[in-house]
Amino acid sequence: MRMLLVVFTLPGLAAPAFAGETPWQQLAPEVSARLISSDAPDAAGGTMIALQLDMPQTTKTYWKIPGETGIAPVLTAAEGRIEPLWPYPTLDTRDGFVDFAYYGPVVLPMRFEAGSSRSVQLSVTLGICSDICVPASAMFSLPLDRDRPDPGQGLRIRQAMADVPRPWTGEPEPVGDVTWNAADNSLAVELDSTIADPGSVIAVVDNGLLTSGAPQKSREANLVVLPLLGNNIADGKTPASVSLIFTTARGPYEVQRHSGVAKSTTQR
């Protein structure tokens, strides 16, 4: 895929047209975005907001960890604090590389803690890719009206939250031991395939230091092998923590594990 180093920058802050949304801004050809808000405070005083993207089904942007060729998203609040809550992505291998992406229309929810601010001022930089890749930037300003919650935007954000991986709390556990094989820089994951889809598993190592490629079949029925993208772990150290994200019939989930070291370097 060719990358065109052109930035669609939209200077200035757009004034909102309605209570829970800003006007649409063009990020790239056929791609527009707006900031939306539920305007409803949660128990801790935060507010759910989201970046809504209108894109063709053949156009993509990237997950929090973009993969081998993607452009990492940058979401920054001028005041207060935002916590992006990333929906489960598509594992994209169509161009011969592994990327984690969203295709077509998508809503990216965030929890916003305003502090003393009465508005959200959000700076956004995203990679937008179709035949070419464009790093696109925009700024949004949206007043918060806690006395007039927006039920329509609140529903849209809750629907997007259904695709955000949740911590697994049920029984039985879908994930067992995780073993790192230094010889081929891969993780072997014990997985209950009656609960978790083996082809959906994504590993995020040491808080984003590395992520995994497409899951591979193993000779053992209850094992999934995840090749890690990039170089081996520094100095041959065992990965300290592994976050495993996967889909189930009830939606996406996430579990945390520490990995052991393979006793044998035999290819599984």
GIWOJO-V510544 format. One record per helix or strand. SS is the DSSP state (H for helix, E for strand). FROM is the first residue (numbers start at 1). TO is the last residue. If there is no record, write none. Layout:
[[SS;FROM;TO] [SS;FROM;TO]]
//
This chain:
[[E;2;3] [E;8;14] [E;16;18] [E;21;22] [E;25;28] [E;31;41] [E;47;54] [E;60;67] [E;74;77] [E;81;85] [E;87;87] [E;90;92] [E;99;103] [E;106;113] [E;119;129] [E;132;143] [H;151;161] [E;164;164] [E;166;167] [E;175;181] [E;186;191] [H;198;200] [E;202;205] [E;210;217] [E;223;228] [H;234;236] [E;242;248] [E;251;257] [E;260;261]]
//
